[in-house]
């Protein structure tokens, strides 16, 4: 199988990539893994329906995710609505900043993503063999291409003008780029006065519940919360199938931790894993290629910022291996400094290699305390945690004691706001104020609603005192692994797809048994009542063991039946023949990828398959235990 | 337990209902089963978050549903987007008719549901002890109350005026009632010209995929498709917690079947079940009380319209029993004739008795071929199935042969439309046309876009011929069981809640093990390293067996720890004591409801609990197999 796999998915030319993608797409659509939604009405771009096998795979993958993360790590799983009032997404920054640049065809009004248009235009210039650009110009273009994602409205507009980019198809002029918010907007309630959006990510539901979750967890940190659910982005131009859609399933984790101590108690369990890491350094270097490195080394050398982030990289890697992504074609790419939000400490994307290039499937980000601080500021609700020291400590602290009488006399009705602003100063800011006042200057403080006040000597006493301190109040940092389930599925499809040796038309979806939509098929060898009856009994036993199965009594040749089930990736096939009902009562059990076969007593076969699916036994162990069945020619 | 249960949930006065509801609500919110969404921003009515135990129960219930229906019945599960283009919901009738009547306070603009307002007002009149209404008036009011759901805008308006209903709180006048569409509206794509809605039900996703699903199923009927997903209704005034919310999870089945033959091959498996049936006859009768009746009898007496509908009623009843709804407090209520849509053949609601009265949790409807016909008419896509007869039959058929030359001469450019209209006539309509033409009259036919044409003799030949017919083309009927997951959860909560004998403050959620969010807790009896270590090992073994578990090393008394876990309904508790590490190596295993305890070898306990959760063994069998541990006083 591995050879076959390499043959179709190893070093391939651009054309064979296209061919592979088309062949796979044929299987996926024909077998209804997923299809465009609302097909009878002509479909709507960016929406897909999962048909029966796709739906089952999605369930199975999600269940593996839940076991691997939520159950094994004792995470707090929550489920929050997709419809979200504006204030939540105002606090998170999505209302103001969750935008892409759009341009329109000035004549037809058709809309395009500005970055896609510019990229396409520049790539075409580089590839133009008839009118090749000069080496100097090529370098300028390549530099511009590398930075397209960072352009602002004005620089993007300038580039589009400079290269005379026009609307595809019509060749018409395009508008200057403008920001288009990607959230679906709606209205909540009957009055029409409450703006709502469909959430663009599930994470915010966790942040707004932080206080209740902390209480639920007995006030203890660190803890992680998780959510699996649908998110919505009104993409300007959806494309590339499941890779860029308007409604998609996310599985997100928010691990809350004290920013001063990001060690992880279970880090040792992943320290020796060696995933491909594509660090900032390697991206800036000559070879531009990810290298395997143990996570322990990556943390100790400061390549990954902390143990907790590295722990999740390791757990993510194990998850991808479990569901059938080829680890040799998966890497973790570190964000370059300019790619990260200003508050982020370190970010790594889990990327999988496909015919579309490297596809970002997971984002792992140390977002510091940004999110909780933003919601706390907007909601005026305290979202801090308290860490009790094992023993109280004597510590030098800065005390701010406002002079109420003086503040009242000067600020009148603003007295309270000024007092609060003074008391909210952190130690360093308070010491700055103290220094200014002592040097005879005035100092300025700001209230939470943005008013500023001038503070003069006598209005406040600021002093260092040594106090018994029992603990520390802080806003937790959050480390966020965020998974795009549809993208992971598509990448897994590409990695699992292969064709039978010697027959390019016989497609096989080599799904891991745990992910496979149907775990087994049951075939009576020929159409006879006794054989059909035993096949029916085995099918019922499989169902009772929780194993999805198909019984095929069509009477087609066994070879033809295998070809059908290969396309939906059924890992095991049970064939009932005359020996099963008249002889020793055994049936043939066949494994999809090796195509090897053993004879198993009919009454044991459901248990054997259950153990194989649950990874309690391996096919090797099964072939060791049961007698081999010499296979007839492949297309028996 | 049953006695306790009766005590709190049997015949209760209105006041004790309120008390039960409040006590349960306290547990549900305190233990974060579910809480109002966006709490730190003051919440938005009709939206709830599931916290960790609620989320786990929802997963478990959904998984039971999937096994019980999708796996055991080999249904085709699909997953479609919530965002839906207008045309789909135009075809289904939701754009035009998915409305509630609303009135507004003329001074404040506040919105109310007209039916709720009228009901509340009439009920208050009936209950008014100070100014009692006359017996005659009371009868008029009761009749009006019974029919509130059927009022149209004008009759509703007249009733509101007649009884001088005013806005609650303010006492202001209210507007006349007007229809308010309950769908959340949005816009798809960047141009703003494509109207979309959030789906009000998941069913439409299945109907629009019928053609592909039929193909997937090899063209064979009957088959069922299923979908679990979120639906959205912008309720005017959400209330009663999980019972009326704006975003909720549905699990819907569409069973497609030939309308001429609604027998079900597995009906015998449910024929002897005796759920409480509340037929039309019983509802119109004196006693107004549901009665147990075998489903076989109900079908043979014509009470339930057909086997397939009755089969799903039986399967639904089994599902409710499996997840812990008390079958004595569940009934199936048949829709009265005037409650049903004109196309429906028969409808039954699965209702569960709670402190809110009987709550509709499931609708089971025989919707005839309405849905597929509606989508076929709108999309112009053929949504029929073909039933091949076992043997071709000689049948008398009506043939319609348009005279093209004559049609062309008379209708010119409309020739094609007229021809299609003639060919689309069914047998009876064609014979009507034939009769008219033969008696010298003209006949009228309509094209699909509503144009009518006058047909005269000579334009068409209509004749009866005997032909060999190989099969029949028909639009399948659909039988739709539709489950509201959140409502079922809430009803289950009420049925599972009880308090420990003699202590009204000790709440227990008596969840079935398969539904319970946490399957087991592990307690070291006292804080000792050896005990903690063994407890940790058992916890890891439980996790490896896929069993969610909690380890509690707080050192609280065992009684206090039980009280905590009772509130989240943990069915099994493992206590590690000195005998476990120094003596015979056994641990105490306690069952929540009976509070009985046995000693089980530490190495076996995970397997025993797995078997209990999966229903492979019972607590009785376990107490028979292992030695009892004499319990210390309950609050040990």
HADDOCK unambig.tbl for C-alpha pairs under 7 A between the chains (distance, minus, plus):
assign (segid A and resid 37 and name CA) (segid B and resid 80 and name CA) 6.98 0.50 0.50
assign (segid A and resid 38 and name CA) (segid B and resid 208 and name CA) 6.24 0.50 0.50
assign (segid A and resid 40 and name CA) (segid B and resid 208 and name CA) 6.50 0.50 0.50
assign (segid A and resid 40 and name CA) (segid B and resid 379 and name CA) 6.05 0.50 0.50
assign (segid A and resid 40 and name CA) (segid B and resid 381 and name CA) 6.50 0.50 0.50
assign (segid A and resid 41 and name CA) (segid B and resid 379 and name CA) 5.76 0.50 0.50
assign (segid A and resid 47 and name CA) (segid B and resid 81 and name CA) 6.72 0.50 0.50
assign (segid A and resid 48 and name CA) (segid B and resid 80 and name CA) 6.84 0.50 0.50
assign (segid A and resid 49 and name CA) (segid B and resid 78 and name CA) 6.99 0.50 0.50
assign (segid A and resid 49 and name CA) (segid B and resid 79 and name CA) 5.55 0.50 0.50
assign (segid A and resid 49 and name CA) (segid B and resid 80 and name CA) 4.52 0.50 0.50
assign (segid A and resid 49 and name CA) (segid B and resid 81 and name CA) 6.79 0.50 0.50
assign (segid A and resid 50 and name CA) (segid B and resid 78 and name CA) 5.48 0.50 0.50
assign (segid A and resid 50 and name CA) (segid B and resid 79 and name CA) 5.00 0.50 0.50
assign (segid A and resid 50 and name CA) (segid B and resid 80 and name CA) 6.54 0.50 0.50
assign (segid A and resid 51 and name CA) (segid B and resid 77 and name CA) 6.72 0.50 0.50
assign (segid A and resid 51 and name CA) (segid B and resid 78 and name CA) 4.79 0.50 0.50
assign (segid A and resid 51 and name CA) (segid B and resid 79 and name CA) 6.80 0.50 0.50
assign (segid A and resid 52 and name CA) (segid B and resid 76 and name CA) 5.23 0.50 0.50
assign (segid A and resid 52 and name CA) (segid B and resid 77 and name CA) 4.89 0.50 0.50
assign (segid A and resid 52 and name CA) (segid B and resid 78 and name CA) 5.47 0.50 0.50
assign (segid A and resid 55 and name CA) (segid B and resid 77 and name CA) 6.41 0.50 0.50
assign (segid A and resid 55 and name CA) (segid B and resid 78 and name CA) 5.76 0.50 0.50
assign (segid A and resid 55 and name CA) (segid B and resid 79 and name CA) 6.27 0.50 0.50
assign (segid A and resid 71 and name CA) (segid B and resid 548 and name CA) 6.27 0.50 0.50
assign (segid A and resid 72 and name CA) (segid B and resid 543 and name CA) 6.56 0.50 0.50
assign (segid A and resid 76 and name CA) (segid B and resid 52 and name CA) 5.24 0.50 0.50
assign (segid A and resid 77 and name CA) (segid B and resid 51 and name CA) 6.72 0.50 0.50
assign (segid A and resid 77 and name CA) (segid B and resid 52 and name CA) 4.89 0.50 0.50
assign (segid A and resid 77 and name CA) (segid B and resid 55 and name CA) 6.42 0.50 0.50
assign (segid A and resid 78 and name CA) (segid B and resid 49 and name CA) 6.98 0.50 0.50
assign (segid A and resid 78 and name CA) (segid B and resid 50 and name CA) 5.46 0.50 0.50
assign (segid A and resid 78 and name CA) (segid B and resid 51 and name CA) 4.78 0.50 0.50
assign (segid A and resid 78 and name CA) (segid B and resid 52 and name CA) 5.47 0.50 0.50
assign (segid A and resid 78 and name CA) (segid B and resid 55 and name CA) 5.77 0.50 0.50
assign (segid A and resid 79 and name CA) (segid B and resid 49 and name CA) 5.56 0.50 0.50
assign (segid A and resid 79 and name CA) (segid B and resid 50 and name CA) 5.01 0.50 0.50
assign (segid A and resid 79 and name CA) (segid B and resid 51 and name CA) 6.82 0.50 0.50
assign (segid A and resid 79 and name CA) (segid B and resid 55 and name CA) 6.28 0.50 0.50
assign (segid A and resid 80 and name CA) (segid B and resid 37 and name CA) 7.00 0.50 0.50
assign (segid A and resid 80 and name CA) (segid B and resid 48 and name CA) 6.84 0.50 0.50
assign (segid A and resid 80 and name CA) (segid B and resid 49 and name CA) 4.53 0.50 0.50
assign (segid A and resid 80 and name CA) (segid B and resid 50 and name CA) 6.54 0.50 0.50
assign (segid A and resid 81 and name CA) (segid B and resid 47 and name CA) 6.73 0.50 0.50
assign (segid A and resid 81 and name CA) (segid B and resid 49 and name CA) 6.80 0.50 0.50
assign (segid A and resid 81 and name CA) (segid B and resid 247 and name CA) 6.61 0.50 0.50
assign (segid A and resid 111 and name CA) (segid B and resid 190 and name CA) 6.73 0.50 0.50
assign (segid A and resid 111 and name CA) (segid B and resid 191 and name CA) 6.89 0.50 0.50
assign (segid A and resid 184 and name CA) (segid B and resid 186 and name CA) 6.44 0.50 0.50
assign (segid A and resid 184 and name CA) (segid B and resid 187 and name CA) 6.84 0.50 0.50
assign (segid A and resid 185 and name CA) (segid B and resid 186 and name CA) 5.77 0.50 0.50
assign (segid A and resid 186 and name CA) (segid B and resid 184 and name CA) 6.45 0.50 0.50
assign (segid A and resid 186 and name CA) (segid B and resid 185 and name CA) 5.77 0.50 0.50
assign (segid A and resid 186 and name CA) (segid B and resid 186 and name CA) 5.17 0.50 0.50
assign (segid A and resid 187 and name CA) (segid B and resid 184 and name CA) 6.85 0.50 0.50
assign (segid A and resid 188 and name CA) (segid B and resid 234 and name CA) 6.68 0.50 0.50
assign (segid A and resid 189 and name CA) (segid B and resid 234 and name CA) 5.89 0.50 0.50
assign (segid A and resid 189 and name CA) (segid B and resid 235 and name CA) 6.79 0.50 0.50
assign (segid A and resid 189 and name CA) (segid B and resid 236 and name CA) 6.15 0.50 0.50
assign (segid A and resid 190 and name CA) (segid B and resid 111 and name CA) 6.72 0.50 0.50
assign (segid A and resid 190 and name CA) (segid B and resid 236 and name CA) 5.49 0.50 0.50
assign (segid A and resid 191 and name CA) (segid B and resid 111 and name CA) 6.87 0.50 0.50
assign (segid A and resid 208 and name CA) (segid B and resid 38 and name CA) 6.24 0.50 0.50
assign (segid A and resid 208 and name CA) (segid B and resid 40 and name CA) 6.49 0.50 0.50
assign (segid A and resid 234 and name CA) (segid B and resid 188 and name CA) 6.67 0.50 0.50
assign (segid A and resid 234 and name CA) (segid B and resid 189 and name CA) 5.90 0.50 0.50
assign (segid A and resid 235 and name CA) (segid B and resid 189 and name CA) 6.78 0.50 0.50
assign (segid A and resid 236 and name CA) (segid B and resid 189 and name CA) 6.15 0.50 0.50
assign (segid A and resid 236 and name CA) (segid B and resid 190 and name CA) 5.47 0.50 0.50
assign (segid A and resid 247 and name CA) (segid B and resid 81 and name CA) 6.61 0.50 0.50
assign (segid A and resid 379 and name CA) (segid B and resid 40 and name CA) 6.06 0.50 0.50
assign (segid A and resid 379 and name CA) (segid B and resid 41 and name CA) 5.75 0.50 0.50
assign (segid A and resid 381 and name CA) (segid B and resid 40 and name CA) 6.49 0.50 0.50
assign (segid A and resid 543 and name CA) (segid B and resid 72 and name CA) 6.56 0.50 0.50
assign (segid A and resid 548 and name CA) (segid B and resid 71 and name CA) 6.29 0.50 0.50
